[in-house]
């Protein structure tokens, strides 16, 4: 029997040939710039390490290079708000949609800094440890769920719960929010866990029964050590000498507009937005890579009060990027029917179904599944639904973008069973159908390598990591 790569070799190549003149190696863009890495050392942006985000430098580059003046910008997958805050600094009106409470809390906490006097924060941070020693009894505030159980050393868990009890006694709500945010930001470093792609990786010192090779994450800070470091970092970043570019109080050369964030799924929220309202979209949807953010950010979700049911529901509401996601096609049909836009639903579905390259990908993955060449038999379903849901997102983005406005999207191509899936080309084809001109597909000079399993089976080859630039006709 011939391999699937021999059965369906043509449609993706045709699509590549059609967009080949738009593919451009971007030597000014690196993996550091299109990931969180560049934010790690930048004042304020470094406070909470949201590894799925991109850098503020990327946002500034596109907003200043492709717009003569500030306007309205949207990030429908806002994360912790990098697009929103970077745009705000440049005088833009920033709007965001974010499903996970993790990102929404980080955005709200950062906005709380606008209402805090720096000296008051410094004084409160200095008094913290004296006040904590006065707490003799406390109730449990951190209520674990199955995937977070035993995440902390016993002394750390006690200290964390005492701290949260103390936070409830702080009368200044902004100081209270900032303190809670500081604790929220150190959960990983005080735990036995490390975020590792599709899951939390557990240190061998935890109480959990762990299979496989023991993992040692190295030094685990005590709660006091981690909090002192984080609060010192926050206070230092807010000192006047650090605020020339990152003034949270709006005293820089640009007019500062309040950030507007909606918590929810962009599949639900985008259809409610006004036609031709935005000048710029800057975003990065979840990649089609099986990463489950409800697991990697489990500690943070539990910190914010999410129970097992809430986490499971969030997992299903996410854009389909894990093998556990169920189909949303009936939900989308009912959604558009309920708002009187059945014609939109039919149009988007037709664009998706008429993509020859998309049909080819779905057929290839189904064939690989039959040949038992995929490591999970739900991968074809995940990929099919990932592109279907993004097709609806791209339609809505096109609808709400002004003529002449831009969409910048960061995403990675992926490979399953040795077959590369050209995410950049297929999404650009959708965008073209919905009224965007594909100006550029900026390709990073160095792509993304195979997973270790793929590398063992198919060799060390790179797949494209890209930034798309689309302009609304």
Secondary structure as UniProt FT lines:
FT   HELIX           4..7
FT   HELIX           11..19
FT   HELIX           20..22
FT   STRAND          23..26
FT   TURN            27..28
FT   TURN            31..34
FT   HELIX           36..39
FT   TURN            40..41
FT   TURN            43..46
FT   TURN            51..52
FT   HELIX           56..66
FT   STRAND          72..75
FT   TURN            76..77
FT   TURN            79..80
FT   HELIX           82..89
FT   TURN            90..91
FT   STRAND          93..98
FT   HELIX           101..112
FT   HELIX           113..115
FT   HELIX           118..132
FT   TURN            133..134
FT   TURN            146..150
FT   HELIX           154..167
FT   TURN            168..169
FT   HELIX           173..185
FT   TURN            186..190
FT   STRAND          193..196
FT   TURN            197..198
FT   STRAND          199..202
FT   TURN            204..205
FT   HELIX           223..238
FT   HELIX           240..242
FT   TURN            244..246
FT   TURN            248..249
FT   STRAND          260..263
FT   HELIX           266..269
FT   HELIX           270..272
FT   TURN            275..276
FT   STRAND          278..283
FT   HELIX           293..296
FT   HELIX           298..303
FT   TURN            304..305
FT   HELIX           308..317
FT   TURN            323..324
FT   HELIX           329..338
FT   TURN            339..340
FT   HELIX           342..353
FT   HELIX           356..370
FT   TURN            371..372
FT   TURN            377..378
FT   HELIX           379..400
FT   STRAND          401..412
FT   STRAND          414..416
FT   TURN            417..418
FT   STRAND          419..421
FT   HELIX           423..433
FT   TURN            434..435
FT   STRAND          436..444
FT   HELIX           452..458
FT   STRAND          465..472
//
